[in-house]
Amino acid sequence: MIKKCLFPVAGYGTRFLPATKSMPKEMLPVVNKPLVQYGVEEAIDADLYEVAFVTGRGKRAIADHFDISYELEHQIAGTDKEMYLDSIRNVLAKGSFSFTRQHEMKGLGHAILSGETLIGNEPFGVILSDDLCVNHNGDGVLSQMVKLYKQFRCSIVAIMEVPNDQVSKYGIIAGECMKDDLYTVENMVEKPDPKEAPSNLAIIGRYILTPDIFEVLRNTPPGKNGEIQLTDALLQQAKDGCVMAYKFQGLRFDCGSIDGFVEATNYFYKNFYESE
């Protein structure tokens, strides 16, 4: 029912300069795997095998990563180093990959609208690679949301509670609580002043979107920072129909920040690599 996942990966990664001057921030490694591969594996685990990227200038390394490197394969064939390619080989065997470019950085909403040519008229997932999510006790975050979509058939955003002094970093939702982890969205505000925030429920980088979002985005005027905000388009969807917000199970690391990236690296090393 949902088979595509969109990755907006055209951003500059300025918080990681100078490392990201010539390398995409999505290729920064958490231990020995780039951020974007963690996201693609999460999509594939949710049975979203058609992976679409909205890229920009200087992002060729992402396309190269999701392709075969014949020279490397030849050099390490038959050696014990081949095992280090197992995870990416598994991704390449299961997924299909398509790419388009966002020619100007006009916000997340514009990036998603740029991906319409790859998605078409069908529901799809969205993963922001900066947000690295893991769930030791069951399904990944996107898998959890796909199950919800099968029940509600509307756009869904992943949310988490954040301290009040951090709400200005996120899109914030308010709505009716249907049960402990699920809300019907009634309001959304992009990066509000803490004094004006409708709640402390912050949207993180996981979405299920219905295809009418493209038409809504086309008619969404620039908002915060003069950019086309996905939050504004989702609020319009909520007013016209229904948008759900889901308080997911698992951990989320903000790898768009230095502190979050280091925290994720330490966590993944301790929990997935240290014992190997």
PyMOL commands that set and color helices and strands:
alter all, ss='L'
color gray80, all
select helices_A, chain A and resi 14-16+19-21+25-27+35-45+60-65+70-76+80-94+108-114+116-119+141-152+164-169+213-218+224-226+230-240+258-273
alter helices_A, ss='H'
color red, helices_A
select strands_A, chain A and resi 4-8+29-30+33-34+50-55+96-101+124-127+131-134+155-161+171-179+182-190+201-209+243-247+251-254
alter strands_A, ss='S'
color yellow, strands_A
deselect
rebuild
show_as cartoon
